[in-house]
Amino acid sequence: MLYSIPRHSLNVFQSPFLFPIVLSVHLTADRDDFSSQRF
């Protein structure tokens, strides 16, 4: 599943505190999409 990142969320990547949270959320989303594509 391809999803576009909102422009306003790009500012979140510039934050050192929110970066690990956003990164983990995206990794979890990619993992769920990858597992769902198997079935």
C-alpha positions as CSV (number, residue, x, y, z in Angstrom):
1,M,0.0,0.0,0.0
2,L,1.5,3.3,-1.1
3,Y,0.7,6.3,1.0
4,S,1.8,9.9,0.6
5,I,3.4,11.9,3.4
6,P,1.6,15.2,4.1
7,R,3.7,18.3,3.5
8,H,3.2,19.5,7.1
9,S,4.6,16.2,8.5
10,L,7.9,17.0,6.9
11,N,8.5,19.4,9.8
12,V,8.2,16.4,12.2
13,F,11.2,14.8,10.6
14,Q,13.2,17.9,11.6
15,S,12.4,17.3,15.3
16,P,15.0,15.1,17.0
17,F,12.4,14.1,19.6
18,L,9.6,13.1,17.3
19,F,11.8,11.5,14.7
20,P,12.1,8.1,16.5
21,I,8.3,8.0,17.0
22,V,7.5,8.9,13.4
23,L,10.2,6.4,12.2
24,S,8.8,3.6,14.3
25,V,5.2,4.3,13.1
26,H,6.3,4.2,9.4
27,L,8.2,1.0,10.0
28,T,5.3,-0.6,11.6
29,A,3.0,0.6,8.8
30,D,5.3,-0.9,6.2
31,R,5.6,-4.1,8.1
32,D,1.8,-4.4,8.3
33,D,1.4,-3.6,4.6
34,F,4.1,-6.2,3.7
35,S,2.4,-8.9,5.7
36,S,-1.0,-8.1,4.3
37,Q,0.3,-8.4,0.7
38,R,1.2,-12.0,1.4
39,F,-2.5,-13.0,1.7
